[in-house]
Amino acid sequence: MRVLCAFPEAMPSSNSRPPACLAPVALFLALLLHRSLSSQAGDRRPLPVDRAPGMKEKTLILLDVSTKNPVRTVNENFLSLQLDPSIIHDGWLDFLSSKRLVTLARGLSPAFLRFGGKRTDFLQFQNLRNPAKSRGGPGPDYYLKNYEDDIVRSDVALDKQKGCKIAQHPDVMLELQREKAAQMHLVLLKEQFSNTYSNLILTEPNNYRTMHGRAVNGSQLGKDYIQLKSLLQPIRIYSRASLYGPNIGRPRKNVIALLDGFMKVAGSTVDAVTWQHCYIDGRVVKVMDFLKTRLLDTLSDQIRKIQKVVNTYTPGKKIWLEGVVTTSAGGTNNLSDSYAAGFLWLNTLGMLANQGIDVVIRHSFFDHGYNHLVDQNFNPLPDYWLSLLYKRLIGPKVLAVHVAGLQRKPRPGRVIRDKLRIYAHCTNHHNHNYVRGSITLFIINLHRSRKKIKLAGTLRDKLVHQYLLQPYGQEGLKSKSVQLNGQPLVMVDDGTLPELKPRPLRAGRTLVMPPVTMGFYVVKNVNALACRYR
C-alpha cells in the first residue's frame, strides 16, 4: 500500500564449372553472405530495413494516423512521480524547498506524487499534530547535523519573515546535500551486506516467504485491504481516500497466483490495481542493453498477464504501473542516468498508454542512486528533459498509427521486433502554442542508419514542428546532457526552465530520423476529430 498526494544474373548450370581464378572470389562472397545472414538472425525490422543485395536502398516509410476516435484515453496525470522516504531518514526533506527543485517539479505537473520505496519498510506513521512532543525528541530538523543545520533553519526562517515560501539555499547547501547522499549510500550498503535491519515492516507480501519463511496469500491480503477500507471510512479526513494495491512485483507464476487471490476477494475495494517493473539488473548492465528491442518488449508481456487477471474479476478496472526503473540496485552511474536510458523510458510511456495503463509513476524524481530524473546537484538528467517534452506535448488521448513500407518477410521460428517505434497522441490541449485538433508523434529510431518518414493521408502536407532530442558532448549515448534541435538544454541562470523551441518543417517535408535518436513531432492543424474535444 502506498500514500499518494494528489509511446540479376542467371545462375550457372550444374554442368558448368567456374574458372579456378574465381574460386577464392566465390568463397569470399559465400562467407560474406553467411555473415550477413547470421548477423540478422536475431534482428527484426517490420519497418523499412537495410537494402537487399542487388537492390537500391529504399528507406521511405509512409505514416498515417487514425484521427476519428482515440484507441485509448489515459489519466491526465499519466506521467507521475515518486519520492522515497529516505529523504526524511537522511535529512533531505528541507531540500525540497529549494527553488530550483520546485521549478523542476512544477515543470512536470500535473502529476500524482507517490511517497514510497524501500525505506517505507522502516517508516512509521503517526497521526499527530506535533510528533516531536510525543517522541520527546527534537523537531523537524532532527536529522540535520552540526553547524549546517543553523544555515538551513535561519535561511528558511528569514524567508518566512519576508513572506517567501521557498528557501534560497547558498552553495554550501549543495555541498551538504552531496555529503548526505554519500552517507546514505554507505548506510544502505551496510544494511544490505550485513542483512541486519531494524523496525522491519514489509509491504510486499510475496517477499514474506523469502525473508521470513512465511507466506501471505492473495486472499488474506485482500481481506486485509477490506479491513483497512472499513477502518478509514468512519474518519472524516480519510473517508474519501483512494486505496491502491496490491503493488506486486514482476508477474511470474507465484505473483500471478497472489494477484488472482487478491482480485477475487478485494478487486472492487481498490481504486486501481498496481504493480512494479524493473528492466535490467543494475550490476551487469551495459550501454547497448538499452538498445535491445527484446528488452523493450518485456513490459508488453507483463501488461497482458496483469490485464488478464484483473479483467477476469473486475473488467475495466484501472491499472497503474506504480513504480518503474530502468535498472535495479539503485541504478548504474553513467548508464541509467544517461541519454541511452531514455530509449527505455520513452518506449515505456508509449507502450503503457497504447495498452491502456492509466498511470505510470517514475521512480524516482529526486533521490539517491542513478535512476532519478534530477541528480544530487539538482541538475536535470536526460530522462527529465524527455519527461518535460512529454508533459508539454502529449495529451491523454492515444491514436492508432498506420505504417507502410518495405519490410522483410518473417521466417519460420524467427521473431521480428521493431527498431523504429512510432506512437501518436492528441497534442496536449493545455499547450496554447497549438490549436486543438493537432497531433503529436514521438518516434524512437534504434537503427544505426537514418530513417525517412513521409506523412500520408490525414497528415499529408501539414506543417510540422520538430523536437529532436540527441546526446550532447563527447560521451555519446553515455552523456548526461542533451540537445534539442542542436541546442544544449540547460536551466537558465535565474533558475527557470529554458524555452523548448521547435524547429519548423515546411509542409510536405519528409521527416528524417538520425540513427539511434528519439524525438517529438507536432503535426499542426490536422483538425483531428478525436482531438478537438476534451
C-alpha positions in Angstrom: 0.0 0.0 0.0 1.2 3.5 -0.8 0.1 7.0 0.0 -0.5 9.3 -3.0 -0.7 13.1 -3.0 -2.9 14.2 -5.2 4.8 6.0 -26.9 20.2 -10.5 -61.7 22.3 -12.6 -63.1 21.5 -16.1 -64.3 22.9 -18.9 -62.2 25.4 -21.2 -64.0 24.2 -24.7 -65.0 25.0 -27.7 -62.9 27.5 -28.8 -65.6 29.4 -25.6 -65.8 32.5 -25.1 -63.6 33.9 -21.7 -62.6 37.4 -20.8 -63.6 40.0 -21.6 -60.9 40.8 -17.9 -60.5 37.2 -17.3 -59.4 37.2 -19.9 -56.6 38.7 -17.6 -54.0 36.2 -14.9 -55.0 33.3 -17.3 -54.7 34.4 -18.4 -51.3 34.8 -14.8 -50.1 31.3 -13.9 -51.3 29.8 -17.0 -49.7 31.4 -16.2 -46.4 30.3 -12.6 -46.7 26.7 -13.7 -47.4 26.8 -16.2 -44.5 28.0 -13.5 -42.1 25.3 -11.1 -43.3 22.5 -13.6 -42.7 23.9 -14.6 -39.3 24.1 -11.0 -38.1 20.4 -10.6 -39.0 19.2 -13.8 -37.3 18.1 -12.1 -34.1 17.0 -8.8 -35.6 13.6 -7.8 -36.7 12.5 -4.8 -38.7 8.9 -4.7 -39.5 9.6 -1.2 -40.8 11.9 -0.4 -43.8 15.2 -2.1 -43.4 18.7 -2.4 -44.8 18.9 -2.8 -48.6 18.8 -6.3 -50.1 21.6 -7.4 -52.4 21.1 -6.1 -55.9 18.5 -3.5 -54.8 18.7 0.2 -54.5 18.3 1.3 -50.9 14.7 2.3 -50.1 14.1 3.6 -46.6 11.0 5.7 -47.1 8.2 4.9 -44.7 4.6 6.1 -45.2 2.9 7.1 -41.9 -0.8 7.9 -41.3 -2.8 8.2 -38.1 -6.5 7.4 -37.4 -8.0 10.7 -36.3 -11.7 9.9 -35.9 -11.6 8.1 -32.5 -8.9 7.5 -29.9 -8.0 3.9 -29.2 -7.3 4.7 -25.5 -7.6 7.6 -23.1 -5.3 7.6 -20.1 -5.3 9.7 -17.0 -4.5 13.4 -17.2 -1.7 12.7 -14.6 -0.5 9.7 -16.7 3.2 10.5 -16.1 3.6 10.8 -12.3 6.4 10.8 -9.9 7.7 9.1 -6.7 9.8 10.2 -3.8 11.5 7.7 -1.5 11.1 8.1 2.3 14.9 8.1 2.6 14.7 11.9 2.1 13.2 12.0 5.6 15.6 9.5 7.2 18.7 11.2 5.8 17.7 14.8 6.3 16.9 15.7 2.7 13.4 16.9 3.4 14.3 20.6 3.7 16.0 20.5 0.3 12.6 20.1 -1.2 12.0 23.8 -0.5 14.9 24.6 -3.0 13.6 27.0 -5.6 15.5 25.1 -8.3 14.0 21.8 -7.3 10.5 23.2 -7.0 10.8 24.7 -10.5 11.9 21.3 -11.9 8.9 19.6 -10.2 6.4 22.2 -11.4 7.6 21.5 -15.0 6.2 18.0 -14.7 2.8 19.0 -13.3 0.1 17.9 -13.2 1.0 14.6 -11.6 0.4 12.3 -8.7 3.2 12.1 -6.1 3.8 8.7 -4.7 5.6 8.7 -1.4 7.1 5.2 -1.1 10.1 2.9 -1.8 12.5 0.7 0.1 12.6 2.9 3.1 8.9 2.5 3.6 9.7 -0.7 5.3 11.3 1.3 8.1 8.8 4.2 8.2 6.1 4.5 10.9 3.1 6.9 10.5 1.8 8.8 13.5 -1.4 10.8 13.1 -0.4 13.6 15.5 -0.2 17.3 15.2 3.1 17.6 17.0 5.1 14.3 16.7 8.1 15.9 18.3 6.4 16.1 21.7 5.2 12.5 21.6 8.6 11.1 21.0 10.3 13.5 23.3 12.8 14.4 20.6 13.7 17.5 18.6 11.5 19.0 15.9 11.6 18.8 12.1 15.3 19.4 11.9 16.2 16.4 13.9 18.1 14.7 11.2 20.2 17.7 10.1 23.5 17.6 12.0 26.2 20.1 13.0 26.5 23.7 12.1 24.9 23.3 8.6 21.6 22.9 10.5 21.7 26.5 11.5 22.2 27.6 7.9 19.0 25.7 6.9 16.9 26.9 9.8 18.0 30.5 9.6 17.6 30.6 5.8 14.1 29.2 6.0 13.2 31.5 8.9 14.4 34.5 7.0 12.3 33.7 4.0 9.3 33.3 6.2 9.9 36.8 7.6 10.0 38.1 4.1 6.8 36.3 3.2 8.6 33.9 0.9 7.6 30.3 0.9 10.7 29.0 -1.0 14.1 28.9 0.6 17.1 30.3 -1.4 19.9 27.9 -0.3 23.5 29.0 -0.6 26.1 26.9 -2.4 27.2 25.3 0.9 23.8 23.5 1.0 24.7 21.7 -2.2 27.9 20.5 -0.6 25.9 19.3 2.4 23.5 17.6 0.1 26.3 15.7 -1.6 27.7 14.6 1.7 24.4 13.3 2.8 24.0 11.4 -0.5 27.3 9.6 0.1 26.4 8.9 3.8 23.0 7.4 2.8 24.7 5.2 0.2 27.0 3.8 2.8 24.1 3.1 5.2 22.1 1.3 2.6 25.2 -0.8 1.6 25.9 -1.7 5.2 22.3 -2.9 5.8 22.3 -4.9 2.5 25.5 -6.8 3.2 25.1 -7.2 7.0 21.5 -8.4 6.4 20.6 -6.5 9.7 17.6 -4.3 9.7 15.5 -2.6 12.4 11.8 -1.7 12.6 11.1 -4.2 9.8 7.7 -3.7 8.3 7.3 -5.3 4.9 4.9 -4.1 2.2 5.3 -6.6 -0.5 3.7 -9.8 0.9 5.1 -12.0 -1.9 8.5 -11.4 -0.3 7.5 -12.7 3.1 8.4 -16.3 2.2 11.9 -15.3 1.2 12.6 -13.2 4.2 10.6 -14.8 7.0 9.8 -18.3 5.9 6.1 -17.3 5.9 3.7 -16.5 3.2 0.6 -14.3 3.0 -1.7 -15.5 0.2 -3.7 -13.2 -2.1 -7.0 -14.0 -0.4 -5.7 -13.0 3.1 -4.2 -9.8 1.6 -7.5 -9.0 0.0 -9.3 -9.4 3.4 -6.7 -7.0 5.0 -7.5 -4.4 2.3 -11.2 -4.7 3.0 -10.5 -4.3 6.7 -8.3 -1.2 6.1 -11.1 0.3 4.0 -13.6 -0.2 6.8 -11.2 1.5 9.2 -10.7 4.5 7.0 -14.3 5.3 6.1 -15.5 6.5 9.5 -12.6 9.0 9.8 -13.7 12.2 8.0 -10.2 13.1 6.7 -9.8 9.6 5.2 -13.3 8.7 4.3 -12.8 9.6 0.6 -9.2 8.5 0.4 -8.3 6.3 -2.5 -6.8 2.8 -2.0 -4.3 1.2 -4.4 -2.8 -2.2 -4.4 -1.5 -4.9 -4.1 1.7 -3.4 -5.7 3.1 -6.7 -6.8 6.4 -7.3 -8.5 7.2 -9.0 -11.8 4.1 -11.1 -12.7 5.6 -14.6 -12.6 3.7 -17.7 -11.6 3.6 -17.2 -7.8 2.9 -13.5 -8.1 0.1 -14.1 -10.6 -1.4 -16.5 -8.1 -1.2 -13.9 -5.4 -2.9 -11.3 -7.7 -5.6 -13.8 -8.6 -6.5 -14.4 -5.0 -6.4 -10.7 -4.2 -8.6 -9.7 -7.0 -11.1 -12.4 -6.2 -11.6 -11.1 -2.7 -10.9 -7.3 -2.9 -10.9 -6.4 -6.6 -13.8 -4.0 -6.1 -12.2 -2.5 -2.9 -9.1 -0.8 -4.6 -9.4 2.2 -6.9 -6.6 0.9 -9.1 -4.6 -2.3 -9.3 -0.8 -1.6 -9.0 2.5 -3.4 -9.9 6.1 -2.5 -10.3 8.6 -3.2 -13.1 12.4 -3.1 -13.4 14.1 -3.8 -16.7 17.7 -4.7 -16.0 20.0 -5.9 -13.2 22.0 -2.8 -12.5 25.1 -4.8 -11.5 25.7 -6.2 -15.0 24.1 -3.6 -17.4 25.9 -2.4 -20.5 25.1 0.6 -22.6 24.0 -1.5 -25.6 21.4 -3.2 -23.4 19.3 -0.1 -23.6 19.0 -0.6 -27.4 17.8 -4.2 -27.4 14.3 -4.5 -28.7 13.8 -7.7 -26.8 14.3 -5.8 -23.6 11.9 -3.0 -24.6 9.2 -5.6 -25.3 9.4 -7.4 -21.9 6.9 -4.9 -20.5 4.2 -5.6 -23.0 4.0 -9.3 -21.9 3.7 -8.2 -18.3 0.9 -5.9 -19.1 -1.1 -8.6 -20.8 -0.6 -11.0 -17.9 -1.9 -8.5 -15.3 -4.8 -7.3 -17.5 -5.9 -10.9 -17.9 -6.3 -11.4 -14.2 -7.8 -8.0 -13.5 -10.4 -8.3 -16.3 -11.4 -11.8 -15.0 -12.8 -10.3 -11.8 -13.2 -6.6 -12.4 -13.4 -5.8 -16.1 -12.4 -2.2 -16.8 -10.6 -1.7 -13.5 -7.8 0.9 -13.8 -4.3 -0.4 -13.7 -1.3 1.6 -12.6 2.4 0.9 -13.0 3.2 2.2 -9.6 7.0 2.2 -9.8 9.2 1.8 -12.8 13.0 1.9 -13.0 15.4 1.0 -15.9 18.0 -0.8 -13.7 17.9 -2.4 -10.3 20.2 -1.9 -7.3 19.8 1.9 -7.4 20.9 2.2 -11.0 24.3 2.4 -12.6 26.3 5.6 -12.9 26.8 6.8 -16.5 24.2 4.4 -17.8 20.8 4.5 -16.1 21.2 8.3 -15.8 22.4 8.8 -19.4 20.8 9.5 -22.7 20.8 5.8 -23.6 18.4 5.0 -20.8 15.9 7.4 -22.4 15.0 4.8 -25.1 13.6 2.5 -22.4 11.8 5.4 -20.6 10.2 6.9 -23.8 9.2 3.4 -25.1 7.7 2.7 -21.7 5.5 5.7 -21.8 4.3 4.9 -25.4 3.7 1.2 -24.7 1.8 1.7 -21.4 -0.5 4.3 -22.9 -1.1 2.2 -26.1 -2.0 -0.8 -24.0 -4.4 1.1 -21.7 -2.4 1.5 -18.5 -3.9 4.5 -16.7 -0.9 5.9 -14.8 2.8 5.3 -14.6 4.8 6.5 -11.6 8.5 7.1 -12.3 10.9 6.1 -9.6 12.3 8.5 -8.7 12.1 12.2 -9.1 14.9 13.1 -6.7 16.7 10.6 -4.7 19.9 8.6 -4.1 21.3 6.3 -6.8 21.1 6.8 -10.6 17.6 6.1 -11.7 16.2 9.5 -10.9 15.2 12.4 -13.1 17.2 15.1 -11.2 20.7 14.4 -9.9 22.1 15.1 -6.4 23.3 18.5 -7.6 19.8 19.5 -8.7 20.7 19.1 -12.3 18.0 17.7 -14.7 19.1 14.5 -16.4 18.2 13.3 -19.9 15.1 11.4 -18.7 13.9 14.7 -17.1 14.0 16.5 -20.4 12.2 13.6 -22.1 9.5 13.8 -19.4 9.2 17.6 -19.7 8.7 17.3 -23.5 6.2 14.6 -23.0 4.3 16.7 -20.5 4.3 19.7 -22.7 3.3 18.0 -26.0 1.4 14.8 -25.2 -2.3 14.6 -24.3 -4.2 11.7 -22.8 -5.8 10.5 -26.0 -4.0 7.7 -27.8 -4.3 7.4 -31.6 -3.8 4.4 -33.9 -0.7 4.5 -36.1 -0.6 3.0 -39.6 2.8 2.4 -41.3 3.5 1.2 -44.8 6.9 0.5 -46.4 9.5 -2.2 -47.2 9.8 -5.0 -44.7 11.5 -8.3 -44.6 9.2 -11.3 -44.6 9.3 -13.3 -41.3 10.9 -16.6 -41.4 9.7 -19.7 -39.5 11.0 -19.7 -35.9 12.2 -16.1 -36.2 10.8 -13.3 -34.1 10.6 -9.8 -35.7 10.9 -6.8 -33.4 10.6 -3.1 -34.2 13.7 -1.0 -34.2 11.6 2.0 -35.3 8.8 2.7 -32.9 6.2 5.4 -33.6 3.4 6.5 -31.2 0.7 9.1 -31.7 -1.4 11.1 -29.3 -3.6 14.2 -29.5 -1.4 17.2 -28.6 -1.8 18.4 -25.1 -4.7 20.8 -25.0 -3.1 22.8 -22.3 -0.3 23.8 -24.7 -1.5 27.1 -26.2 1.1 27.0 -28.9 -1.1 24.5 -30.8 -4.7 24.6 -31.6 -7.0 21.7 -30.8 -7.0 19.0 -33.4 -3.2 18.9 -33.7 -1.4 15.6 -33.3 1.9 14.8 -31.7 4.1 11.8 -32.8 7.0 10.6 -30.8 9.5 8.3 -32.5 12.3 6.1 -31.4 14.9 5.1 -34.0 17.2 2.3 -32.8 18.6 1.6 -36.3 22.2 2.5 -36.9 21.1 4.3 -40.1 18.8 7.2 -40.6 15.1 6.6 -41.4 12.9 8.8 -43.6 9.2 9.1 -42.8 6.7 10.5 -45.2 3.4 11.8 -43.7 0.4 10.5 -45.6 -3.4 10.5 -45.5 -4.7 13.0 -43.0 -1.2 14.1 -42.1 -0.2 14.9 -45.7 1.1 18.4 -46.5 0.7 19.6 -42.9 3.1 21.9 -41.1 5.3 20.1 -38.6 7.2 21.2 -35.5 10.2 19.1 -34.7 11.7 18.5 -31.2 14.7 16.2 -31.9 16.5 15.1 -28.7 20.1 14.0 -29.1 23.1 13.5 -26.7 25.3 16.5 -26.1 29.0 16.2 -25.6 31.7 13.6 -26.5 30.2 10.9 -24.2 27.7 10.0 -26.9 25.0 7.6 -25.6 26.5 7.8 -22.1 26.1 11.6 -22.0 24.1 13.1 -19.1 23.4 16.2 -21.2 21.1 16.5 -24.2 20.5 18.9 -27.0 17.2 19.9 -28.5 17.3 20.6 -32.3 21.1 21.1 -31.9 20.9 23.4 -28.9 22.0 22.2 -25.4 19.3 22.0 -22.8 20.3 23.7 -19.5 18.4 25.6 -16.9 18.5 29.4 -17.2 20.8 31.4 -14.9 17.9 32.7 -12.9 16.8 29.1 -12.1 14.0 28.9 -14.6 13.4 26.2 -17.2 14.6 27.0 -20.8 12.1 27.6 -23.6 11.6 24.4 -25.6 11.9 25.8 -29.1 10.8 23.6 -32.0 12.3 23.5 -35.5 9.5 24.3 -38.0 9.5 22.0 -41.1 7.8 23.1 -44.2 4.6 21.4 -45.3 5.1 18.1 -47.1 8.7 17.7 -46.0 9.9 14.2 -45.2 10.8 13.6 -41.6 14.4 12.3 -41.2 15.3 10.5 -38.0 19.0 10.3 -37.4 20.4 6.9 -36.3 19.9 6.0 -32.6 17.8 9.0 -31.6 14.4 10.0 -30.4 12.1 12.9 -31.0 8.7 14.5 -30.9 6.8 15.9 -33.9 3.7 18.1 -33.7 1.6 17.9 -36.8 -0.3 21.2 -36.8 -3.8 22.0 -37.9 -4.8 18.4 -38.7 -8.3 19.1 -37.3 -8.5 15.6 -35.9 -12.0 14.9 -34.7 -10.6 12.8 -31.8 -8.6 15.7 -30.6 -11.0 18.6 -30.9 -12.8 18.0 -27.7 -11.6 17.1 -24.2 
